[in-house]
Amino acid sequence: MLDNLKILQGNLGYQFKNQDYLKLALTHRSYSSEYGLKDCNERMEFLGDSILSAIVAEFLYDKYVNDNEGKLSQLKSQIVSAKNLSKWAKNINLDKFILISKSEELNSARNRDTLLCDSFEAIIGAIYLDSDFLITSDFIKKFLSSQKKFVVVDYKSTLQEKVQSEFQTLPQYKVLKEYGPDHDKKFEVGVYINESLLGIGVGISKKEAEQMSAKQASKKLKK
């Protein structure tokens, strides 16, 4: 365990003063339940999510001085999406260090965007508790700076134009499932065309899930 923590801290570029913060950030609810532990990383995830949101908002405010609130909100939504944060998590091999239950291991949970996203946010919360806002900001901005370009992609608009042109109707979105604690809801949304399910997407908001379902539907229509 200690060797793993040392490797992960090297990947993070941050050395924890209190290793317990890092251990807790890596502890998924399933692992905590399986081994009878008192706590898991959900509270840290909640904290990290809020800190991340503030830092990304500040970054975009400074970087895109000529863009309005709507454009900044769209950019922020894509940056803090489960898909993007899971990519950041994989960049530091975070998936290899998360503590999950045996059943989740069998279900390939380590590859799940939502789990990786949640764990990355918990790491942010842990760094903040172990240091301060400025150091945490520097940690996040390393990832932001590594993305050379931020592009707003509106899959819903693209799908709507295509569906209207080919089927003379509009796509309909339905929430199929909601899960997770109140502070960290996940949404599964299906997009239908003439009552036929064409795509399913998952996100940390209904809007993100709709975008992901529209993206999947667009790929199917291309084929």
C-alpha positions as CSV (number, residue, x, y, z in Angstrom):
1,M,0.0,0.0,0.0
2,L,2.8,2.4,0.9
3,D,4.6,1.8,-2.3
4,N,1.4,2.4,-4.3
5,L,0.8,5.7,-2.5
6,K,4.4,6.7,-3.3
7,I,3.9,6.0,-7.0
8,L,0.6,7.8,-7.1
9,Q,2.0,10.9,-5.4
10,G,4.7,10.9,-8.0
11,N,2.0,10.8,-10.7
12,L,0.1,13.6,-9.0
13,G,3.2,15.8,-8.6
14,Y,2.1,16.3,-5.0
15,Q,3.5,14.8,-1.7
16,F,0.9,14.5,1.1
17,K,1.8,15.6,4.5
18,N,-1.1,13.5,5.9
19,Q,-1.2,10.2,4.1
20,D,-4.6,9.5,5.6
21,Y,-6.2,12.1,3.3
22,L,-4.9,10.3,0.3
23,K,-6.0,6.8,1.5
24,L,-9.5,8.1,2.2
25,A,-9.7,9.7,-1.2
26,L,-9.0,6.3,-2.8
27,T,-11.6,4.5,-0.8
28,H,-14.7,3.8,-2.8
29,R,-18.0,3.2,-1.0
30,S,-18.1,-0.4,-2.1
31,Y,-14.7,-1.1,-0.5
32,S,-15.6,0.6,2.7
33,S,-18.8,-1.5,2.9
34,E,-17.1,-4.7,2.1
35,Y,-14.4,-4.3,4.8
36,G,-16.5,-2.6,7.4
37,L,-14.8,0.7,7.3
38,K,-16.4,3.8,8.9
39,D,-15.8,6.2,6.0
40,C,-15.4,6.4,2.2
41,N,-14.4,9.1,-0.3
42,E,-17.9,10.6,-0.9
43,R,-17.5,13.6,1.4
44,M,-14.1,14.4,-0.1
45,E,-15.6,14.0,-3.6
46,F,-18.3,16.6,-2.6
47,L,-15.6,19.0,-1.5
48,G,-13.4,18.4,-4.5
49,D,-16.3,19.0,-6.9
50,S,-17.0,22.4,-5.5
51,I,-13.4,23.4,-5.5
52,L,-12.9,22.2,-9.0
53,S,-15.9,24.2,-10.2
54,A,-14.6,27.4,-8.7
55,I,-11.1,27.0,-10.1
56,V,-12.3,26.1,-13.6
57,A,-14.7,29.1,-13.6
58,E,-11.8,31.4,-12.6
59,F,-9.6,29.9,-15.3
60,L,-12.2,30.4,-18.0
61,Y,-13.0,33.9,-16.8
62,D,-9.4,34.9,-17.2
63,K,-8.7,33.0,-20.4
64,Y,-11.8,33.9,-22.5
65,V,-12.2,37.6,-21.7
66,N,-14.4,38.3,-24.8
67,D,-16.9,35.4,-24.3
68,N,-20.2,35.7,-22.6
69,E,-21.6,33.8,-19.7
70,G,-23.4,31.3,-21.9
71,K,-20.2,30.3,-23.7
72,L,-18.2,30.1,-20.5
73,S,-20.9,27.8,-19.0
74,Q,-20.8,25.5,-21.9
75,L,-17.0,25.3,-21.7
76,K,-17.1,24.7,-18.0
77,S,-19.7,21.9,-18.4
78,Q,-17.5,20.0,-20.8
79,I,-14.4,20.4,-18.7
80,V,-16.0,19.1,-15.5
81,S,-17.9,16.4,-17.3
82,A,-17.4,12.8,-16.2
83,K,-15.9,12.0,-19.6
84,N,-13.2,14.7,-19.3
85,L,-12.4,14.1,-15.7
86,S,-12.1,10.4,-16.3
87,K,-9.5,11.2,-19.0
88,W,-7.5,13.3,-16.5
89,A,-7.7,10.4,-14.0
90,K,-6.4,8.0,-16.6
91,N,-3.5,10.4,-17.4
92,I,-2.2,9.9,-13.8
93,N,-3.1,6.1,-13.8
94,L,-5.6,6.8,-10.9
95,D,-7.6,3.8,-12.0
96,K,-4.9,1.5,-10.7
97,F,-5.0,2.8,-7.2
98,I,-8.7,3.1,-6.4
99,L,-9.9,0.7,-3.6
100,I,-13.1,-1.0,-4.7
101,S,-14.9,-4.1,-3.7
102,K,-14.4,-7.6,-5.2
103,S,-17.8,-7.4,-6.9
104,E,-17.0,-4.0,-8.4
105,E,-13.7,-5.4,-9.6
106,L,-15.5,-8.2,-11.4
107,N,-17.8,-5.6,-13.0
108,S,-14.8,-3.7,-14.5
109,A,-15.7,-0.6,-12.4
110,R,-12.2,0.8,-12.8
111,N,-13.0,1.6,-16.4
112,R,-16.2,3.4,-15.6
113,D,-16.1,7.1,-16.3
114,T,-18.3,8.0,-13.3
115,L,-16.1,6.1,-10.8
116,L,-12.9,7.7,-12.2
117,C,-14.5,11.1,-12.2
118,D,-15.6,10.8,-8.6
119,S,-12.2,9.5,-7.5
120,F,-10.4,12.4,-9.2
121,E,-12.7,14.9,-7.5
122,A,-11.9,13.2,-4.2
123,I,-8.2,13.6,-4.8
124,I,-8.8,17.3,-5.4
125,G,-10.6,17.4,-2.0
126,A,-7.8,15.6,-0.3
127,I,-5.1,17.9,-1.7
128,Y,-7.1,20.9,-0.6
129,L,-7.4,19.5,3.0
130,D,-3.7,18.7,3.0
131,S,-2.6,22.1,1.7
132,D,-4.6,25.1,0.6
133,F,-6.6,26.6,-2.2
134,L,-3.6,28.0,-4.1
135,I,-1.8,24.7,-4.2
136,T,-5.0,22.9,-5.2
137,S,-5.5,25.5,-8.0
138,D,-2.0,24.9,-9.3
139,F,-2.7,21.1,-9.4
140,I,-5.9,21.6,-11.4
141,K,-4.4,24.2,-13.7
142,K,-1.7,21.7,-14.8
143,F,-4.5,19.7,-16.4
144,L,-6.3,22.7,-17.8
145,S,-3.1,24.0,-19.4
146,S,-2.3,20.6,-21.0
147,Q,-5.5,21.0,-23.1
148,K,-4.4,23.2,-25.9
149,K,-7.9,24.0,-27.1
150,F,-11.4,24.0,-25.6
151,V,-14.2,23.5,-28.1
152,V,-17.9,23.7,-27.4
153,V,-19.6,20.7,-29.0
154,D,-23.4,20.7,-29.0
155,Y,-24.3,17.2,-29.9
156,K,-28.0,17.9,-29.2
157,S,-28.2,20.6,-31.8
158,T,-26.4,18.5,-34.4
159,L,-28.7,15.6,-33.8
160,Q,-31.8,17.7,-33.9
161,E,-30.8,19.1,-37.3
162,K,-30.1,15.7,-38.7
163,V,-33.3,14.1,-37.3
164,Q,-35.5,17.0,-38.6
165,S,-33.9,16.6,-42.0
166,E,-34.2,12.8,-42.3
167,F,-37.3,12.0,-40.2
168,Q,-39.2,15.2,-40.1
169,T,-39.6,15.0,-36.3
170,L,-37.7,15.9,-33.2
171,P,-35.6,13.7,-30.9
172,Q,-37.2,13.1,-27.5
173,Y,-35.1,12.7,-24.3
174,K,-36.2,10.7,-21.3
175,V,-34.5,10.1,-17.9
176,L,-34.1,6.3,-17.6
177,K,-32.4,6.2,-14.3
178,E,-31.0,8.3,-11.4
179,Y,-28.6,6.9,-8.9
180,G,-26.0,8.1,-6.3
181,P,-26.3,10.2,-3.2
182,D,-28.1,13.6,-3.4
183,H,-24.8,15.6,-3.6
184,D,-23.5,13.4,-6.4
185,K,-26.4,12.3,-8.6
186,K,-25.8,10.5,-11.8
187,F,-28.3,10.5,-14.6
188,E,-28.9,8.0,-17.4
189,V,-30.8,9.5,-20.3
190,G,-32.2,7.9,-23.5
191,V,-32.9,9.7,-26.8
192,Y,-35.7,8.5,-28.9
193,I,-36.7,9.0,-32.5
194,N,-40.2,8.0,-33.4
195,E,-40.3,6.0,-30.1
196,S,-37.2,4.0,-31.0
197,L,-34.3,4.2,-28.6
198,L,-31.2,5.4,-30.5
199,G,-28.8,6.4,-27.8
200,I,-28.1,6.3,-24.1
201,G,-25.8,8.7,-22.2
202,V,-24.7,9.1,-18.5
203,G,-23.7,12.3,-16.9
204,I,-23.5,14.2,-13.6
205,S,-26.4,16.4,-14.8
206,K,-29.3,15.8,-17.0
207,K,-27.9,18.2,-19.6
208,E,-24.6,16.3,-19.7
209,A,-26.4,12.9,-20.0
210,E,-28.6,14.3,-22.9
211,Q,-25.4,15.5,-24.7
212,M,-23.8,12.0,-24.3
213,S,-27.0,10.3,-25.6
214,A,-27.2,12.6,-28.5
215,K,-23.5,11.9,-29.3
216,Q,-24.2,8.2,-29.3
217,A,-27.3,8.6,-31.5
218,S,-25.4,10.7,-34.0
219,K,-22.8,8.0,-34.4
220,K,-25.4,5.4,-35.0
221,L,-27.1,7.6,-37.7
222,K,-23.8,8.0,-39.5
223,K,-23.5,4.3,-39.9
